[in-house]
Amino acid sequence: MGDWWSIEVFDAHSSALRWKDAYEYALVESAISNRASRWEWHVHSRGIVFEIAFREEGDAEAWRRLPGVRAAFDAVPDPVAGVVVRHGPGIGSGCCGHRRPAQAEGGPADR
């Protein structure tokens, strides 16, 4: 099945869907280059979720360190409290509800 990650981006001063439109191609292309085996986008009432599976855990970590991926995370509508990165499947699997993340102390949520 692979190493699943769930990246949830919430609406703020701009739409998370606009963020997806701007960064989708770069995120998916770089994921394919770093051994992603599957990815899915989900839209919900307060933002979007990008679920992605890599063949091995090290592949996901290498992908998250890429400059383009880091730039995409920095460009989310609310980079301090509007992005949550979880290990494991999220909305697509039906396991997680939608909630606004708590304000992170000292920086972006779980980066």
N, C-alpha and C positions, 0 to 999 in steps of 0.2 A: 504494500500500500504506500509506503514512503513516509517521509518526515513532513507532516502537515504543519502549516503556520496559518494563522488568521490575523489579518491586518484590518482593523476597523477604523475608518476615518469619519469624523462627525462634521456636520455643517457648522459654520461659525459666521465670520464676516463675509464669507463666500460659500458657494455650494461645494460639497464633497463630490458631487457628480461632475462639476466643472473641473475639479482636480483630477478625477479619473480620466476625463476626456483629454486633459493635457499630458498626463503621465502614463496612461495605459500602455501605449506602444513601447516606450522605453523600458517599463517595468517587465512586461512580458518578454520582450526580446532579450533583455539581460538575464531573465530567469531561464529561458530556453538555453542560452549559452552557458549557464551554470547548472545544468542537469535537472531542471524542473521537469517533473513528469506529468503534472496536471495543475490547472489553475481555473478558478471560477470567480466571477464578480457577482455580487448581490447588492441590490439597492433596497434600502429600507427607509422608513419615514424620517430618520434623523441623519442619514449619511449612506455610506457604502461599506462593503466588506470585500476584501480581496483575499481569497483563500488560495494557498499555493502549496504544492507537495513537491519535495525534492527527493532524489533517490537516497541520499544519506544526509545526516545532520550537518556534517561539515560543508556540504554544498549550500545549505541555507545560510550558514554563517558567512561564507565567502560572498554570497549574493548581497546580503545586508550591508557588507562593508564597501561595496562598489560606490564610487563617487556619485554616479547617476541615481542610484537607489537612495543614498543618503540625502541628495538634493531633493528628491521627490518627497521624502519624509519631512524635510525642512520646509517644504512648500505647502503642506496641508493647511486647510483654512485656520486651524488653531493648533500650532505646533507644540504648545505647552500642555494642553489638556484635551486635545481633540483627536488623538491617535492612540490606539491601543494595539499592541502586538502580543498575540498569545501563541504559545506552542500548542499545537493540536488543532483539530477542525473546529469551526465555529458555527455560524449561522446556517451554512449549507447542510450541515449534518443535523440541524435542529437541536443541538445541545445547549446553545447559549441564547439568552434573551438579549434584548437591546437595552443598554443603559448608558447614561452619560458617565464617563470616567470621572473620578475624583481629581481635584487639582493635584498635580504631582509637585512634590517639593524639589526645587532645584533644577528642574529640567523636564524634557519631554517624557511622556509616559512610556515606561518599559523599553527604552531604546538601548 
